[in-house]
């Protein structure tokens, strides 16, 4: 049986959404690329599903069509002899800043 030190485990939850609010906001080239992806994954949807429906309901899970809007990090620590669960979230519309802030936390708290 494997044993893990719970204070060495980092719990992550990453929330993603489509890059644009709606399908019509995509450029012609992006719509063309989405149509190819949708055809490859169409079996996940009802037979009458449209590319627009597919975009709104699943584009966020594909790196090329989604963006990260929130990363939540949880970890266990000990304070005053009691084990506590701490949580930190990075949220916002600026994906680069969100990822930079998250990376800074990792470098500061979890490197070597």
C-alpha positions as a printed NumPy array, in Angstrom:
array([[  0.   ,   0.   ,   0.   ],
       [  1.282,   3.45 ,  -0.962],
       [  1.367,   6.088,   1.722],
       [  1.299,   9.761,   0.911],
       [  2.047,  12.709,   3.122],
       [ -1.124,  14.767,   2.867],
       [  0.793,  18.   ,   3.38 ],
       [  2.68 ,  17.274,   0.139],
       [ -0.465,  17.046,  -2.013],
       [ -1.692,  20.051,  -3.97 ],
       [ -5.371,  19.92 ,  -4.949],
       [ -6.243,  21.745,  -8.179],
       [ -9.468,  22.751,  -9.892],
       [ -9.236,  24.537, -13.234],
       [-12.292,  26.162, -14.807],
       [-12.417,  26.904, -18.511],
       [-14.842,  28.591, -20.915],
       [-14.942,  29.101, -24.706],
       [-12.612,  31.866, -25.957],
       [-15.554,  33.983, -27.11 ],
       [-18.966,  34.536, -25.561],
       [-20.744,  33.122, -28.584],
       [-20.11 ,  31.267, -31.815],
       [-20.848,  34.29 , -34.016],
       [-17.925,  36.165, -32.399],
       [-15.435,  33.731, -33.926],
       [-13.557,  34.828, -37.03 ],
       [-14.284,  32.971, -40.27 ],
       [-11.027,  31.028, -39.869],
       [-11.845,  30.103, -36.258],
       [-15.364,  28.965, -37.254],
       [-13.842,  26.793, -39.97 ],
       [-11.431,  25.22 , -37.462],
       [-14.259,  24.684, -34.968],
       [-16.346,  22.961, -37.64 ],
       [-13.515,  20.445, -38.165],
       [-13.231,  19.841, -34.384],
       [-17.018,  19.58 , -34.066],
       [-17.224,  16.971, -36.811],
       [-14.501,  14.948, -35.044],
       [-16.389,  15.068, -31.738],
       [-20.009,  15.148, -32.971],
       [-20.739,  11.726, -31.504],
       [-20.809,  13.411, -28.071],
       [-23.949,  15.311, -29.066],
       [-27.464,  14.556, -30.29 ],
       [-27.739,  13.925, -34.026],
       [-29.419,  17.294, -34.605],
       [-26.802,  19.339, -32.705],
       [-25.29 ,  22.265, -34.58 ],
       [-21.708,  23.487, -34.567],
       [-22.91 ,  26.556, -32.637],
       [-24.498,  24.379, -29.937],
       [-21.323,  22.292, -29.75 ],
       [-19.184,  25.412, -29.384],
       [-21.236,  26.833, -26.521],
       [-21.312,  23.496, -24.692],
       [-17.819,  22.105, -25.152],
       [-15.315,  24.51 , -26.748],
       [-13.976,  25.43 , -23.32 ],
       [-12.477,  21.984, -22.794],
       [-10.275,  22.19 , -25.896],
       [ -7.042,  24.155, -25.521],
       [ -7.303,  25.646, -28.991],
       [-10.835,  27.017, -28.367],
       [-10.972,  27.578, -24.612],
       [ -9.428,  29.786, -21.985],
       [ -8.821,  29.4  , -18.281],
       [-10.893,  31.719, -16.085],
       [-10.175,  30.273, -12.639],
       [ -7.593,  28.068, -10.935],
       [ -8.276,  27.059,  -7.351],
       [ -5.52 ,  25.516,  -5.27 ],
       [ -6.063,  23.678,  -2.011],
       [ -3.58 ,  22.227,   0.45 ],
       [ -3.449,  20.881,   3.974],
       [ -1.261,  22.493,   6.616],
       [ -0.903,  22.496,  10.37 ],
       [ -1.63 ,  25.589,  12.446],
       [ -1.616,  25.571,  16.255],
       [ -1.387,  21.791,  16.197],
       [ -4.535,  21.432,  14.092],
       [ -4.715,  20.303,  10.496],
       [ -6.464,  22.86 ,   8.287],
       [ -7.353,  23.042,   4.623],
       [ -6.284,  26.254,   2.882],
       [ -7.669,  27.465,  -0.411],
       [ -6.46 ,  30.085,  -2.887],
       [ -8.178,  30.985,  -6.158],
       [ -6.874,  32.876,  -9.171],
       [ -9.746,  34.256, -11.265],
       [-10.315,  36.767, -14.018],
       [-10.567,  37.498, -17.712],
       [ -6.814,  37.963, -18.208],
       [ -5.627,  34.376, -18.707],
       [ -1.939,  35.336, -18.916],
       [ -2.032,  37.182, -15.582],
       [ -3.956,  34.343, -13.971],
       [ -1.366,  31.798, -15.159],
       [  1.551,  34.055, -14.163],
       [  0.113,  34.477, -10.656],
       [ -0.442,  30.73 , -10.354],
       [  3.107,  30.021, -11.568],
       [  4.47 ,  32.504,  -9.012],
       [  2.662,  30.626,  -6.226],
       [  4.156,  27.348,  -7.431],
       [  7.686,  28.787,  -7.617],
       [  7.393,  30.449,  -4.219],
       [  5.76 ,  27.571,  -2.346],
       [  6.59 ,  24.352,  -4.142],
       [  9.992,  24.597,  -5.823],
       [ 12.755,  22.427,  -4.46 ]])
